[in-house]
Amino acid sequence: PVSEKVQPKDNSENLAGVIPTKQGGDKNSSTKVVPVTSVDDIGDGQTSSAGESKHFCYSDVLHEDDDDDDSGEESDSVVSESRVPVGRYHVKESFATILRSIFDKYGDIGESCHLESVVMRSYYIECVCFVIQELQSTSIMHLTKSKVKELLAILNDVESAQLRVAWLRTIVNEIAENVDLINKHRSVETAKANSDSEMESLRKELESKMEILAEKEKEATDIKTKVEGIKERLGELEVKSSELEKNMLSIKS
């Protein structure tokens, strides 16, 4: 944050914003006067004496970072996107087409806004354009719940300023429901993939066990056959042994 001191000039609509900066050779702060126009100039579209449009850009405050090198060179000021007039507002050039489309379909959505400053009304209008730009540039398949939640939070703030954006909230709410369904579908899809993978693994294990069981059953059948043969031979030998026992007794007697 920077401190600002506004000093109106006599018989002039211009304001002077004093922004603290640090010069390269001097570590102590000095002041640089940056002339800006009054809020009324934005609405009237007046021009300066040099013939240039006078727009107060609320987000374009020039700031300079300190350079800790011995050279003491100042960093370049950040140049923001230019703004163009659309109706009663001045918005970023990238939002102009979106705002015109909104006005064509829904009229001036900021007409009922309770904010007196044109600058702040323009800012909230830009927030609406930002939400639409985000929705247009991002596929619904790539929207996250946190992103949609942030867009809804922006709409809450915009509605608190009494902008007419009920139509946009309906769209974002529908998108939020769709994103929730997409996430649920992905969760179910992942669960099904895990289930299918486990099922395939168990199927392979079952096939392996069935092969082992078949081998064991074959071995058991062979053993049963051998057992029957042994029992039959044992019976024959028992009969023969009994007959020999009788012969032995007969011979002995």
Sequence and secondary structure as in RCSB ss.txt:
>XXXX:A:sequence
PVSEKVQPKDNSENLAGVIPTKQGGDKNSSTKVVPVTSVDDIGDGQTSSAGESKHFCYSDVLHEDDDDDDSGEES
DSVVSESRVPVGRYHVKESFATILRSIFDKYGDIGESCHLESVVMRSYYIECVCFVIQELQSTSIMHLTKSKVKE
LLAILNDVESAQLRVAWLRTIVNEIAENVDLINKHRSVETAKANSDSEMESLRKELESKMEILAEKEKEATDIKT
KVEGIKERLGELEVKSSELEKNMLSIKS
>XXXX:A:secstr
     B   TT   EEEEEEEE SS  SEEEEEEEE  HHHHHHT B TTS B    TT         STT    
       EEEETTEEEEHHHHHHHHHHHHHH  TTTT     HHHHHHHHHHHHHHHHHHHHS GGG  HHHHHH
HHHHHHHHHHTT   HHHHHHHHHHHHHHHHHHHHHHHHHHHHHHHHHHHHHHHHHHHHHHHHHHHHHHHHHHHH
HHHHHHHHHHHHHHHHHHHHHHHHHHH 
